Amino acid sequence: MNRIEKTRAYLDALFNNSEHLKTSLYDKSYRYEHTLRVASWGKRIAQHENINEEALVIGCLLHDVAYIEKLDTKEKQIGHGRRSASIVRDFVHGLGFDPDTTQSILYGIATHVDGKADFEGESTILSESISDADNLDRFDVYRIYETLIFADFSNLSLEDKLTYCTKRIEATQNNMAHELATHYATSIFREELSYMQTFFEKMLIQLKESR
């Protein structure tokens, strides 16, 4: 097996052997599917920006493995990048990358949530692109659907739906100026935000006509 195949097998074993995920099948499928989409974004970023594709895909595959554990506090959720890096450290070191690449993978995993690591390291295009790939999935079309489900949108009152859409439009506008680590990722991110803004603007028009 090549390194990516080994990492996919390792990821599968972590998810399948997790006692927490055995009792949370929705969480398992949600997190696993998200992980694969992030890895797909990582591959595309690497190909467009001449980044080590193998290393970036592996970092993306491992970025959320802390969710094999029950993250039942806000502190644990915010720290899940650091916990993920801790879990996979020995595995990543065993893949045989050069020290700088190994460090970038682990640093990118650790910092992808809040930009903080619990070990020394420096941000690189590779490490930052792990977070970027995560964000490109978080703001893509499927996430519009997921966020509506999470918000129980269909059961909200009309006024609450109007408020929800207005806040989503404001959030997309506020995020539009955000720069990601590469030109490609930034361009895609803004395309996603533009689509999301248009979606909620059209939804808002229809909702106002429902009064």
SEDREN-542609 format. One record per residue: x, y, z of N, C-alpha, C in turn; residue number from 1; residue in one letter. Coordinates in Angstrom, 2 decimals. Example, Ala and Ser with C-alpha at 12.3 -4.5 7.8 and 13.67 -1.06 7.14 Angstrom:
// residues 2
13.19  -5.69  7.80  12.30  -4.50  7.80  13.20  -3.30  7.80  1  A
12.85  -2.25  7.08  13.67  -1.06  7.14  12.90  0.03  7.87  2  S
***
This chain:
// residues 211
0.84  -1.20  0.00  0.00  0.00  0.00  0.87  1.25  0.00  1  M
0.42  2.28  -0.71  1.12  3.55  -0.64  0.70  4.29  0.64  2  N
1.28  5.46  0.86  1.02  6.17  2.11  -0.44  6.56  2.29  3  R
-1.07  7.01  1.22  -2.48  7.40  1.32  -3.34  6.18  1.62  4  I
-3.07  5.06  0.97  -3.83  3.83  1.24  -3.63  3.38  2.69  5  E
-2.40  3.48  3.19  -2.14  3.12  4.58  -2.91  4.04  5.53  6  K
-2.95  5.31  5.18  -3.66  6.28  6.03  -5.16  6.03  6.01  7  T
-5.70  5.70  4.86  -7.13  5.40  4.76  -7.46  4.16  5.58  8  R
-6.60  3.14  5.53  -6.82  1.93  6.32  -6.72  2.24  7.82  9  A
-5.78  3.08  8.18  -5.62  3.50  9.58  -6.84  4.28  10.05  10  Y
-7.31  5.19  9.22  -8.51  5.96  9.54  -9.71  5.03  9.73  11  L
-9.88  4.09  8.81  -11.00  3.16  8.90  -10.94  2.37  10.20  12  D
-9.75  1.93  10.57  -9.59  1.15  11.80  -9.94  1.99  13.02  13  A
-9.49  3.23  13.04  -9.82  4.12  14.16  -11.33  4.30  14.30  14  L
-12.00  4.54  13.20  -13.44  4.76  13.23  -14.19  3.47  13.59  15  F
-13.78  2.37  13.02  -14.49  1.11  13.24  -14.27  0.54  14.64  16  N
-13.15  0.88  15.26  -12.84  0.36  16.59  -13.21  1.33  17.71  17  N
-13.76  2.47  17.36  -14.13  3.46  18.37  -15.38  3.03  19.13  18  S
-15.25  2.89  20.43  -16.41  2.53  21.25  -17.45  3.64  21.22  19  E
-16.99  4.88  21.20  -17.93  6.01  21.14  -18.74  5.98  19.86  20  H
-18.09  5.77  18.72  -18.80  5.81  17.44  -19.69  4.60  17.22  21  L
-19.42  3.52  17.93  -20.30  2.35  17.84  -21.69  2.66  18.38  22  K
-21.77  3.63  19.26  -23.07  4.02  19.82  -23.58  5.32  19.22  23  T
-22.84  5.87  18.26  -23.24  7.13  17.62  -23.05  7.00  16.12  24  S
-23.90  6.19  15.49  -23.72  5.87  14.08  -23.88  7.09  13.19  25  L
-24.77  7.99  13.56  -24.91  9.21  12.76  -23.62  10.02  12.80  26  Y
-23.07  10.19  14.02  -21.82  10.94  14.15  -20.72  10.29  13.35  27  D
-20.70  8.96  13.34  -19.66  8.23  12.60  -19.75  8.52  11.11  28  K
-20.93  8.38  10.54  -21.08  8.60  9.10  -20.87  10.07  8.75  29  S
-21.39  10.96  9.57  -21.22  12.40  9.33  -19.75  12.78  9.31  30  Y
-19.01  12.36  10.32  -17.60  12.76  10.44  -16.75  12.08  9.36  31  R
-17.05  10.82  9.07  -16.27  10.09  8.07  -16.48  10.69  6.68  32  Y
-17.72  10.96  6.33  -18.01  11.54  5.01  -17.40  12.93  4.89  33  E
-17.48  13.71  5.95  -16.84  15.03  5.95  -15.34  14.89  5.71  34  H
-14.72  13.94  6.38  -13.28  13.72  6.25  -12.89  13.41  4.82  35  T
-13.65  12.56  4.16  -13.33  12.21  2.77  -13.51  13.40  1.84  36  L
-14.51  14.22  2.10  -14.69  15.42  1.27  -13.54  16.41  1.48  37  R
-13.10  16.54  2.71  -11.97  17.42  3.00  -10.71  16.92  2.28  38  V
-10.50  15.61  2.30  -9.35  15.03  1.59  -9.43  15.31  0.09  39  A
-10.64  15.26  -0.45  -10.83  15.57  -1.87  -10.47  17.02  -2.16  40  S
-10.88  17.92  -1.28  -10.50  19.32  -1.44  -8.99  19.49  -1.31  41  W
-8.39  18.78  -0.38  -6.95  18.85  -0.22  -6.22  18.44  -1.49  42  G
-6.71  17.40  -2.12  -6.10  16.93  -3.38  -6.17  18.02  -4.44  43  K
-7.34  18.66  -4.56  -7.50  19.70  -5.57  -6.62  20.92  -5.28  44  R
-6.55  21.31  -4.02  -5.67  22.43  -3.66  -4.23  22.11  -4.02  45  I
-3.78  20.91  -3.66  -2.40  20.51  -3.93  -2.09  20.54  -5.42  46  A
-3.02  20.04  -6.22  -2.80  19.98  -7.66  -2.75  21.37  -8.29  47  Q
-3.55  22.28  -7.79  -3.58  23.64  -8.35  -2.42  24.51  -7.85  48  H
-1.91  24.19  -6.67  -0.92  25.08  -6.05  0.46  24.45  -5.91  49  E
0.66  23.28  -6.52  1.96  22.61  -6.49  2.44  22.35  -5.06  50  N
1.52  21.86  -4.24  1.82  21.45  -2.86  1.97  19.93  -2.87  51  I
2.71  19.38  -1.94  2.86  17.93  -1.81  1.48  17.29  -1.64  52  N
0.97  16.70  -2.72  -0.40  16.18  -2.71  -0.56  15.06  -1.70  53  E
0.39  14.15  -1.66  0.31  13.02  -0.74  0.23  13.50  0.71  54  E
1.09  14.43  1.07  1.12  14.93  2.44  -0.15  15.68  2.80  55  A
-0.66  16.49  1.89  -1.86  17.27  2.18  -3.08  16.37  2.31  56  L
-3.22  15.40  1.44  -4.35  14.47  1.53  -4.29  13.71  2.85  57  V
-3.11  13.27  3.25  -2.97  12.54  4.50  -3.33  13.43  5.69  58  I
-2.87  14.66  5.68  -3.24  15.58  6.76  -4.74  15.79  6.84  59  G
-5.38  15.87  5.68  -6.84  16.04  5.65  -7.55  14.79  6.16  60  C
-7.06  13.63  5.80  -7.69  12.38  6.26  -7.62  12.23  7.77  61  L
-6.61  12.82  8.39  -6.39  12.63  9.82  -6.82  13.83  10.67  62  L
-7.35  14.87  10.04  -7.54  16.12  10.78  -8.59  16.06  11.87  63  H
-9.53  15.14  11.79  -10.64  15.09  12.75  -10.72  13.78  13.52  64  D
-9.63  13.03  13.63  -9.73  11.71  14.26  -10.06  11.79  15.75  65  V
-9.92  12.95  16.36  -10.30  13.08  17.77  -11.77  12.75  17.99  66  A
-12.57  12.79  16.93  -13.99  12.49  17.07  -14.26  11.00  17.28  67  Y
-13.22  10.19  17.32  -13.42  8.80  17.75  -13.69  8.77  19.25  68  I
-13.40  9.87  19.92  -13.68  10.01  21.34  -14.90  10.91  21.55  69  E
-15.48  10.86  22.71  -16.63  11.70  23.01  -16.14  13.09  23.38  70  K
-16.43  14.05  22.55  -16.02  15.43  22.80  -17.22  16.18  23.38  71  L
-17.40  16.01  24.66  -18.65  16.45  25.30  -18.56  17.80  25.98  72  D
-17.49  18.53  25.75  -17.39  19.89  26.27  -16.93  20.82  25.15  73  T
-17.22  22.09  25.31  -16.78  23.08  24.31  -15.26  23.10  24.22  74  K
-14.60  22.96  25.35  -13.13  22.96  25.38  -12.57  21.80  24.55  75  E
-13.16  20.62  24.69  -12.70  19.47  23.92  -12.96  19.66  22.43  76  K
-14.10  20.25  22.11  -14.43  20.47  20.70  -13.46  21.46  20.06  77  Q
-13.17  22.55  20.77  -12.23  23.54  20.25  -10.82  22.94  20.14  78  I
-10.49  22.05  21.05  -9.16  21.44  21.07  -9.03  20.18  20.26  79  G
-10.04  19.87  19.44  -9.99  18.56  18.77  -8.87  18.46  17.74  80  H
-8.40  19.60  17.22  -7.26  19.55  16.32  -6.01  19.08  17.03  81  G
-5.76  19.64  18.21  -4.59  19.25  19.00  -4.69  17.80  19.45  82  R
-5.88  17.39  19.83  -6.06  15.99  20.24  -5.85  15.05  19.05  83  R
-6.34  15.44  17.88  -6.15  14.62  16.68  -4.66  14.45  16.38  84  S
-3.90  15.54  16.46  -2.46  15.46  16.21  -1.77  14.53  17.20  85  A
-2.22  14.57  18.45  -1.64  13.69  19.46  -1.92  12.22  19.16  86  S
-3.13  11.94  18.72  -3.51  10.55  18.43  -2.69  9.99  17.27  87  I
-2.48  10.78  16.24  -1.88  10.26  15.00  -0.37  10.49  14.92  88  V
0.23  11.09  15.94  1.64  11.48  15.86  2.55  10.31  15.48  89  R
2.44  9.20  16.19  3.33  8.06  15.90  3.08  7.51  14.51  90  D
1.82  7.46  14.10  1.50  6.95  12.77  2.13  7.83  11.70  91  F
1.98  9.14  11.82  2.52  10.06  10.81  4.05  9.96  10.76  92  V
4.68  9.89  11.93  6.14  9.74  11.94  6.57  8.45  11.25  93  H
5.74  7.43  11.31  6.08  6.16  10.71  5.88  6.09  9.20  94  G
5.35  7.15  8.60  5.10  7.14  7.16  6.35  7.42  6.34  95  L
7.39  7.92  6.99  8.66  8.10  6.30  8.82  9.39  5.52  96  G
8.00  10.39  5.79  8.21  11.70  5.18  9.46  12.34  5.78  97  F
10.00  13.33  5.09  11.12  14.08  5.67  10.61  14.85  6.89  98  D
11.51  15.23  7.82  11.07  15.86  9.07  10.21  17.11  8.89  99  P
10.54  17.95  7.92  9.76  19.17  7.71  8.34  18.87  7.28  100  D
8.19  17.90  6.38  6.85  17.53  5.91  6.04  16.90  7.03  101  T
6.67  16.02  7.80  6.00  15.40  8.95  5.51  16.47  9.91  102  T
6.38  17.44  10.20  6.03  18.52  11.11  4.86  19.34  10.57  103  Q
4.87  19.63  9.28  3.79  20.42  8.68  2.46  19.69  8.74  104  S
2.47  18.39  8.50  1.23  17.61  8.60  0.66  17.70  10.00  105  I
1.49  17.42  11.00  1.03  17.41  12.38  0.63  18.81  12.85  106  L
1.39  19.82  12.45  1.07  21.19  12.84  -0.24  21.64  12.21  107  Y
-0.45  21.26  10.96  -1.70  21.61  10.29  -2.91  20.96  10.93  108  G
-2.76  19.70  11.34  -3.85  19.01  12.03  -4.13  19.70  13.37  109  I
-3.07  19.99  14.12  -3.23  20.58  15.45  -3.88  21.95  15.42  110  A
-3.56  22.73  14.39  -3.99  24.14  14.37  -5.23  24.40  13.53  111  T
-5.82  23.37  12.94  -6.84  23.64  11.92  -8.13  24.24  12.48  112  H
-8.33  24.15  13.79  -9.56  24.70  14.38  -9.39  26.17  14.78  113  V
-8.38  26.43  15.60  -8.23  27.78  16.17  -6.84  28.36  15.98  114  D
-6.03  27.74  15.15  -4.70  28.28  14.87  -3.67  28.03  15.95  115  G
-4.00  27.20  16.95  -3.09  26.98  18.08  -2.64  25.52  18.14  116  K
-1.36  25.34  18.46  -0.81  24.00  18.66  -0.26  23.91  20.08  117  A
-0.13  22.69  20.59  0.45  22.50  21.92  1.88  21.97  21.80  118  D
2.51  22.25  20.66  3.92  21.94  20.45  4.49  22.99  19.51  119  F
5.80  23.11  19.48  6.42  24.13  18.65  6.32  23.78  17.17  120  E
6.15  24.80  16.36  6.07  24.58  14.92  5.82  25.89  14.21  121  G
5.90  25.85  12.91  5.65  27.03  12.09  4.61  26.73  11.03  122  E
3.78  27.72  10.74  2.78  27.56  9.69  3.47  27.51  8.33  123  S
2.99  26.62  7.48  3.46  26.52  6.10  2.23  26.48  5.20  124  T
2.45  26.61  3.91  1.33  26.49  2.97  0.67  25.13  3.12  125  I
1.47  24.09  3.34  0.93  22.75  3.54  0.07  22.69  4.79  126  L
0.59  23.17  5.91  -0.18  23.08  7.16  -1.46  23.90  7.10  127  S
-1.37  25.11  6.55  -2.55  25.97  6.48  -3.59  25.43  5.50  128  E
-3.15  24.68  4.52  -4.08  24.16  3.51  -4.95  23.04  4.07  129  S
-4.54  22.42  5.18  -5.41  21.44  5.84  -6.65  22.15  6.37  130  I
-6.45  23.27  7.04  -7.58  24.07  7.52  -8.41  24.60  6.36  131  S
-7.74  25.01  5.29  -8.47  25.54  4.13  -9.37  24.48  3.51  132  D
-8.86  23.26  3.38  -9.67  22.18  2.82  -10.88  21.91  3.70  133  A
-10.69  21.96  5.01  -11.78  21.80  5.96  -12.83  22.88  5.75  134  D
-12.39  24.11  5.59  -13.33  25.22  5.39  -14.06  25.13  4.06  135  N
-13.38  24.65  3.03  -14.05  24.53  1.73  -15.19  23.52  1.80  136  L
-15.04  22.49  2.61  -16.18  21.59  2.79  -17.25  22.22  3.67  137  D
-16.84  22.94  4.69  -17.79  23.53  5.63  -18.70  24.57  4.98  138  R
-18.26  25.17  3.89  -19.05  26.21  3.24  -19.58  25.79  1.88  139  F
-19.47  24.51  1.57  -19.93  24.03  0.26  -21.44  23.77  0.28  140  D
-21.97  23.38  -0.87  -23.42  23.26  -1.05  -24.05  22.29  -0.05  141  V
-23.43  21.14  0.16  -24.02  20.14  1.04  -24.19  20.69  2.45  142  Y
-23.29  21.57  2.86  -23.39  22.13  4.20  -24.57  23.08  4.35  143  R
-25.04  23.66  3.26  -26.26  24.47  3.35  -27.40  23.58  3.82  144  I
-27.50  22.42  3.19  -28.53  21.44  3.58  -28.35  21.02  5.03  145  Y
-27.12  20.67  5.41  -26.87  20.19  6.77  -27.20  21.24  7.82  146  E
-26.82  22.49  7.56  -27.09  23.52  8.56  -28.59  23.78  8.71  147  T
-29.33  23.65  7.64  -30.79  23.79  7.73  -31.39  22.67  8.57  148  L
-30.85  21.46  8.40  -31.31  20.33  9.21  -30.98  20.57  10.68  149  I
-29.72  20.96  10.95  -29.30  21.19  12.33  -30.12  22.28  13.00  150  F
-30.51  23.28  12.23  -31.30  24.39  12.78  -32.77  24.04  12.91  151  A
-33.15  22.84  12.45  -34.56  22.43  12.44  -35.40  23.48  11.71  152  D
-34.87  23.92  10.57  -35.43  25.06  9.85  -36.90  24.88  9.50  153  F
-37.27  23.69  9.08  -38.65  23.47  8.63  -39.67  23.66  9.75  154  S
-39.22  23.54  10.99  -40.13  23.68  12.12  -40.06  25.06  12.79  155  N
-39.25  25.95  12.25  -39.17  27.30  12.80  -40.40  28.11  12.39  156  L
-40.72  29.10  13.19  -41.78  30.03  12.81  -41.31  30.86  11.62  157  S
-42.25  31.49  10.93  -41.88  32.32  9.78  -40.91  33.42  10.19  158  L
-41.17  34.07  11.31  -40.28  35.15  11.76  -38.89  34.63  12.07  159  E
-38.82  33.45  12.68  -37.51  32.87  13.00  -36.77  32.45  11.73  160  D
-37.51  32.01  10.73  -36.88  31.68  9.45  -36.30  32.93  8.80  161  K
-37.05  34.02  8.86  -36.56  35.29  8.31  -35.28  35.73  9.03  162  L
-35.29  35.62  10.34  -34.12  35.99  11.12  -32.93  35.10  10.78  163  T
-33.18  33.80  10.66  -32.12  32.85  10.34  -31.46  33.20  9.01  164  Y
-32.27  33.42  7.99  -31.73  33.74  6.66  -30.96  35.05  6.67  165  C
-31.48  36.03  7.37  -30.80  37.32  7.45  -29.42  37.17  8.09  166  T
-29.35  36.38  9.15  -28.06  36.17  9.82  -27.09  35.40  8.94  167  K
-27.59  34.44  8.18  -26.70  33.69  7.28  -26.15  34.58  6.17  168  R
-26.98  35.48  5.67  -26.52  36.43  4.64  -25.43  37.33  5.21  169  I
-25.66  37.83  6.41  -24.67  38.70  7.05  -23.36  37.96  7.29  170  E
-23.45  36.70  7.70  -22.25  35.91  7.96  -21.44  35.68  6.69  171  A
-22.13  35.38  5.59  -21.40  35.16  4.33  -20.73  36.45  3.87  172  T
-21.40  37.56  4.04  -20.80  38.85  3.67  -19.57  39.15  4.51  173  Q
-19.64  38.85  5.80  -18.50  39.10  6.69  -17.31  38.21  6.35  174  N
-17.58  36.99  5.88  -16.50  36.05  5.56  -15.86  36.32  4.20  175  N
-16.51  37.11  3.38  -16.07  37.28  1.99  -14.65  37.85  1.88  176  M
-14.25  38.66  2.82  -12.92  39.29  2.76  -11.81  38.38  3.28  177  A
-12.19  37.23  3.83  -11.20  36.33  4.44  -10.30  35.72  3.38  178  H
-9.00  35.77  3.61  -8.02  35.20  2.68  -7.57  33.84  3.20  179  E
-7.60  32.84  2.34  -7.04  31.54  2.69  -5.57  31.51  2.27  180  L
-4.93  30.36  2.45  -3.48  30.29  2.27  -3.04  30.36  0.82  181  A
-3.92  29.99  -0.10  -3.56  29.97  -1.52  -4.61  30.71  -2.35  182  T
-4.19  31.11  -3.53  -5.12  31.80  -4.44  -6.28  30.89  -4.81  183  H
-5.98  29.62  -5.10  -7.04  28.69  -5.52  -8.08  28.52  -4.42  184  Y
-7.61  28.24  -3.20  -8.55  28.02  -2.10  -9.38  29.27  -1.82  185  A
-8.76  30.43  -1.88  -9.49  31.68  -1.66  -10.56  31.88  -2.73  186  T
-10.21  31.60  -3.97  -11.16  31.75  -5.08  -12.36  30.84  -4.91  187  S
-12.12  29.58  -4.57  -13.21  28.62  -4.37  -14.05  29.03  -3.17  188  I
-13.40  29.44  -2.09  -14.09  29.85  -0.88  -15.08  30.98  -1.18  189  F
-14.65  31.95  -1.95  -15.53  33.07  -2.28  -16.65  32.66  -3.22  190  R
-16.38  31.72  -4.10  -17.45  31.18  -4.95  -18.52  30.51  -4.08  191  E
-18.08  29.74  -3.09  -19.02  29.07  -2.20  -19.84  30.09  -1.41  192  E
-19.17  31.09  -0.89  -19.88  32.13  -0.13  -20.88  32.86  -1.00  193  L
-20.51  33.15  -2.23  -21.41  33.84  -3.15  -22.65  33.01  -3.42  194  S
-22.45  31.71  -3.63  -23.58  30.81  -3.87  -24.48  30.76  -2.63  195  Y
-23.85  30.64  -1.46  -24.60  30.57  -0.21  -25.40  31.85  0.01  196  M
-24.78  32.98  -0.25  -25.47  34.26  -0.09  -26.67  34.35  -1.02  197  Q
-26.48  33.96  -2.28  -27.59  33.98  -3.24  -28.72  33.07  -2.80  198  T
-28.36  31.89  -2.31  -29.37  30.93  -1.85  -30.24  31.55  -0.76  199  F
-29.60  32.12  0.25  -30.37  32.66  1.37  -31.08  33.97  1.01  200  F
-30.54  34.73  0.09  -31.25  35.92  -0.38  -32.55  35.53  -1.09  201  E
-32.49  34.50  -1.93  -33.69  34.04  -2.62  -34.68  33.43  -1.63  202  K
-34.16  32.70  -0.65  -35.02  32.15  0.38  -35.71  33.27  1.14  203  M
-34.98  34.31  1.45  -35.54  35.43  2.20  -36.66  36.11  1.42  204  L
-36.48  36.28  0.12  -37.52  36.88  -0.72  -38.80  36.05  -0.66  205  I
-38.65  34.75  -0.80  -39.82  33.87  -0.77  -40.51  33.89  0.58  206  Q
-39.71  33.91  1.64  -40.30  33.94  2.97  -41.07  35.24  3.21  207  L
-40.53  36.35  2.73  -41.23  37.63  2.90  -42.55  37.64  2.14  208  K
-42.59  36.92  1.04  -43.83  36.82  0.26  -44.84  35.88  0.90  209  E
-44.40  35.19  1.95  -45.30  34.26  2.66  -46.05  34.94  3.79  210  S
-45.76  36.20  4.02  -46.44  36.92  5.11  -47.87  37.24  4.74  211  R
***
